[in-house]
Amino acid sequence: MKNAAAILKKNTMLIVLVLVYIFFTIATKGQMFTANQFNSLITQNSYVFILATGMLMCMLTGGNIDLSCGSFVCFIGVIGGLLMVLKEIPVPVAILATLVVGIIYGCVLGYLIAYVNVPPWIATLAGYLAFRGWSVALLTANTTTASIAPLPKSFLKVFSGKILESAPNAFNIPCFVVGMVASVIVVVLQLRDRSQRIKKGYFVESMLSMIVKTVLIVAAIMLFAYKLAFAGGIPTVLVWVVAIVMIYSFITSKTTIGRYFYTIGGNAEATRLSGIDTKKIMFMAYLNMAVLTTVTAWVVMAKFQSANSTAGTNFEMDAISACVVGGVSAYGGSGSVFGMIIGATLIGVINLGMSLMGVDANWQKVVKGVVPVVFDILNDKDKSER
């Protein structure tokens, strides 16, 4: 009984995600379980995963956030649209140009926060207001509409196409094979990580707990592989999301600099006194956020197949919600990429489920506002019990 209770407690988020998904599947009379909706869950919510990854790194440093990321997605989209469509600049050059803009903004923002000591919410609030207005001004000055389209097909193929695409409703074998390979890799990595932790004398979860978690992850991977195989293949945006998630999972769990983000959030002054350049870490957090926001802008442009003045609206709130729901502490120093993935997936499921049910957009905002608060209360209660 104790083992079962411990397993349930450790995998609460996964269980909640499954239960919420089952609820929406029943409420939508099975629509949520179709292959097209599995594809939509990825393509329509990919921005949450990418932005939440960057937001995670900011929040780890002490609960800091970036309010400007949604507006900056819009701004980068407008810049990209102007370059690729109106100026007819080659796609690779336009992508590089927008990335440079993102890096410049990240450096300026990081410098203001880390070295000028401007509070993050004030510095990013300026961007939240300025970039939205600037985007509208650029569109008004260069076009007679509120959007720029159509975007080049080569750009759309990279960020919204499919790998080895097959005919609709035809079973895509390569997609299913990739799912099987990914499942094997997950099992091997779980066993390897457990073995290494035991050798080093670190605390490890029980074998039963690891098996339950691994089975759930593998089941989710194979379910997605099976459904996506009937939806035409692997979306290219999924490759972007997986690559980003894997890179940051490695950084936060296996590198020294990744651990610095946690230590700053735990006790910034003690971290500084130990010889770690806390200003540099803070600078990197916001530079990293700007770069990931730029990547998000590419994905969003490809999703809508245009650049428009409403892109990125409330994206910052979805990213923050995904982190909080995923167990990232609002005070910093605690959280994981895996937890963030669960939180982002839950936010995506709620978005898609309520849309399929035809829930009014205003009520959707109410639900999405309440959910993070509830999970933050539960997370704090769980930590106090420990």
Secondary structure, 3 states (H helix, E strand, C coil): CHHHHHHHHHCHHHHHHHHHHHHHHHHCCCHHHCHHHHHHHHHCCHHHHHHHHHHHHHHHCCCCCCCCHHHHHHHHHHHHHHHHHHCCCCHHHHHHHHHHHHHHHHHHHHHHHHCCCCCHHHHHHHHHHHHHHHHHHHHHHHCCCCEECCCCHHHHHHHHCEECCCCCCCCCHHHHHHHHHHHHHHHHHHHHHHHHHHHCCCCCCCHHHHHHHHHHHHHHHHHHHHHHHCCCCEEHHHHHHHHHHHHHHHHHHHCHHHHHHHHHHHCHHHHHHCCCCHHHHHHHHHHHHHHHHHHHHHHHHHHHCCEECCCCCCHHHHHHHHHHHCCCCCCCCCCCHHHHHHHHHHHHHHHHHHHHHCCCHHHHHHHHHHHHHHHHHHHHHHHHHC
